[in-house]
Amino acid sequence: MAASIDDAPLQQHPLRKTRWPLTPHEHIPFSHSVAAELTAATVAGALVAPIITIIDRAIFLNASGTQHLPAALLMGTRELFRHPIKSFRQPACLFMFAVYAGTYATANTVHTICDYQGRDWFWPKFYATSVVNVGLCVAKDVYFTKWFGTGLPKPVPLRSYTLYTARDFLTVYASFNLPPIIADHLFQRQGIPRPQAEVAAQLLAPCAVQFVSTPMHLVGMDFYNRPGATVGERFANVRKEYVKSTTARVGRIFAAFGLGGVANQRFRVIGQDWLKQWHSS
């Protein structure tokens, strides 16, 4: 029978271990752990949102033909350094903050619930995080497509929604579920110390999947920008934009789920360590 969520000690799954297990005498209230998890998610989301916004906006502007990718990246970077507060308060950046703070918060909270109940977090975390991230990212992409696309705003086609959804499912799996598996392999088979293995896996896995998911992103935007294009024209567009768009998306995902993922995990550890010290004093 699962332990009570209010007073049960944090548990470990034998294959996917939590980095901050609680011993039986360390009973931290569930509400305190969730507060720490939400704080970690909020801080991590605020750190990466401006960077991701610059890259994402540049990708959309480039895809629509409004502005070349390097020029758009340079423009966004200049704006961020000259007016950081103003840049963060822009609707695009606030939307991005909601996307990633919400995604981290969901992943952290589901992980904590499963740990308190002594259950494996792997699939519950994937499903819950996927639903939240895909929903928020697709909504964000709809607005970004309208804000930075060509011509007057128009309805985003279902095919674009479908491709954006498939893209985000891949990214979520590679960002929250693959890193522990890769880290275990690096630790057990390659002899890499676990902390370094975890950081390497968290930085590399989300980036690697972009080589597969970038064409989905490009075709999804092309359905909106050029609804009458032929299959051959869409393939030619993907081939033309693939290298620079993949490079940009790798940089974007590196910030969002690489650096952001590492920051989120680090803030989780700091929060749990602080709670253990507070409740043991």
N, C-alpha and C positions, 0 to 999 in steps of 0.2 A: 504493500500500500504506500502511495506517495506521501512524503512528509508534508506537514503543513507549510504553506508558503510563508506564513508570518514568523515562524520561529525555527525553521529547519536550517541546518548548516549547509553551506555550499558543497555540492557533490562534484565528483569527477567521473567522466565517462572513461572507460579503460583505453579507448583508442584515440579520443580527442580531448586531451587534458586541458583543464583551465589553468591559467598561469598563476592564479591566486587562490588555491584551495583553502577553505577554512577548516580548522580542526574542530572536533565535536564541541569543545567548550567555547568556541568563538561564535556566538549567536548574534549576527547582525540583522536587525529588522529588515524585512524585504523592502519596505518603503524607503529606507535609507540607501540601500543598494541601487534601487531604481533612480533615486534622485541623483546619485553619483553618475550613473550611466547616462542620464539625460544631460547632465552638465558636460560630460566628456563629449557627447555628440554635438552639443551646441557650440562648444569652443572649437572643435575640429571643423565643423561646418563653416563657422565664421572665418577661420583661417584660410580655407581653400576656395571659398565662393568667389572672391574677386578674380583670382587667377583663372578659374574655370570659365567664368563669364567672358573674360577677354578672349580665350581660345575658342569657345563655342560661338561667340558672336562673329569672330573672324571666319570661322568655317562656313557659317550661314551666308555671310556677305560675299565670300569667295564663290560659293556654290551658285548664288543668284546672279553673279557677274557684276555686283555693285562695286566691289573693291577687291583688289588682289590680296591674297592671304598675308604676305609679309607686311604690306602697308596697314592692313587692318590690325594685325598683332601689334605693330609699332604704335599705332594710334591709341589702342586700348591701354598699352603699357604706360605711355606718356600720361594719359588721363589719370591712371591709378596713382602714379608717383606725384603728380602735381596736385591732384584733388582726391586724396584717398577716401575721405568721409563722403564726399559727393558721389564718388564712384560706387561706394558700397550701398548708398541709398537709392541708386537707380533701380527701377522696377526689374530689369533683367538680372541684376545682382541679387536683389532680395528674393526673387523667384528661385535663383540658383541656391541661395542659402537654405531656403525651405526644402528644396530637393534633397540636399546632402545631409543637412541636420536631421531631417525626417528619416532618411535612409539609415544613417548611423544609429539614431535613437531606436528605430525598430529592431535592428540587428542586436544592439546591446541589450534591450529589454527582453527580447525573446530568449537570448542566451542566458540571461540572469534567471528568468522564470524556469527554464529547463534545469539549470544548475540547482536551484533551490528545491526542485521536485525530484532531483536525481535522475533526470531523463536525458537522453542523447539530444543535443541541440541541432544536429546537422541539418535534417530535412525541415523541421519547423522553422529554423532560421532562414533557410533558403526560400521557402514558400512565402513566409510573412514579408521578408525583405523584398522579394521579387514583386509582390503585389504593390507594396508601397512605392518602391523605386520606379517600377514600370509605369504606374499610374502618374506619379509626379513628373517623371522624365517625358512621358508622352505629352502630358499637358504643357510642360515647359517647351517642348519642341514645336507644338502647335502654335504657341504664342511667338516663339523665336522665328518660326517660318513666316508668320504673318508680319512680324515687326521688321525682319531683315530680308524677306523674300522680294521677288520682283512684282511690279504691278500693284493694283489695288488688292487689299485683303480679300480672300475668298475661302470657301470651305476647304479644309484639308481632306484629301481623298482617303478612303478606307485603306487603300493599298499602302499609303504612307504610314497610317496608324499601325498596320500589321507589321511592316518592316521595322519601325521604331520599337515595337514591343519585342520582336524576336531579338533585335540588337541588345536591348536592355536585359533580357533574361540571360543571355550569354555573359554580359558584363557582371551581373550580380553573382552568378555562379563562380566566375573566375575571381571575384573580389572577396567573397565571404566564405565560400565553401572549398575551393581548390587550395588556397594558401595553407591551411592546416595539414592537408594531405601531402602537399609538396614539402612542407617543413618537416614532417615526420620522415619522409623519404630521405631528405638531405641529412637529417640528424642520425637516423638509424643505418642508412646504407652508405652515406658519404662521410660520416664522422664529423660533419660541421656542427659546432656548438648550437644548441637549440635557439638561443636568442638571435644569433646571426641568421640561422636558417629561417626563422619566422619573418624577420625583416626582409630578407631576400625574396622569399616566396610572396610576401604581401606587395612588394614593389614590382615584381616581374610578371606574375600571373595575370593581373588585370590588363597590363600593357600588351602581352602576347596575344590575347584574344581579339585585339583591335584589328589585327591583320585579316581576321575572318569577318568581323562585324562592320568594318568601314564600308564595304560595298552596299550593305543593307542601308546604311545611313545615306549614302550618296544617291541611291536609287529612290529612297523615300523622299528626299528633297527634290529630286528631278521630276517625280510624279506631280509635285505641286508646281514647280517652276515651269515645266514644259509638259503639260498634260497630253499634248498631241504627238510627242516624240515616239519614234519607232523603237523596237527592241534593239536594233543595231545602233541607233543613235544613243540610246541609254548605255549600251555596252561601251561605246566609244567615249562617252563622258566619264564613265567609271575608270576606264583605262587612262584617260587624260589626267584625272584628278586624284587617282588612287595614292600615289606616292606622297604628295604633299598633304593630302587629307588624312592619310594614315599616320603620317608623322605628327600632324597637329593633334589628332585624336589620341595618339599614344601620350603626347605631352599633357593633354587634358585629363586622361584617365590616370596617368602617373600622379598628377596633382590630386585628383578626386579620390581615388581608391588606393593609390600607392602611398604618397605622402600623407594624404588625409586618413587613410586606413591605419598607417603607422601611428599618426598623431592620436587618432581615436583610441587605439589600443593602449598607447602610453598613458593617456589621460585616464583610461579605465583602471589601469594598474595603480596610478597615483591615488585615484579616488578610493579604491578598495584598500590600499595600504593605509590611507588616512583613517578610513572607517575602522579598520582592525585596531589601530593604535588608540583611537578615541574610545572604542567600546571595551578595550582591555585595560584602560586606565582607571 
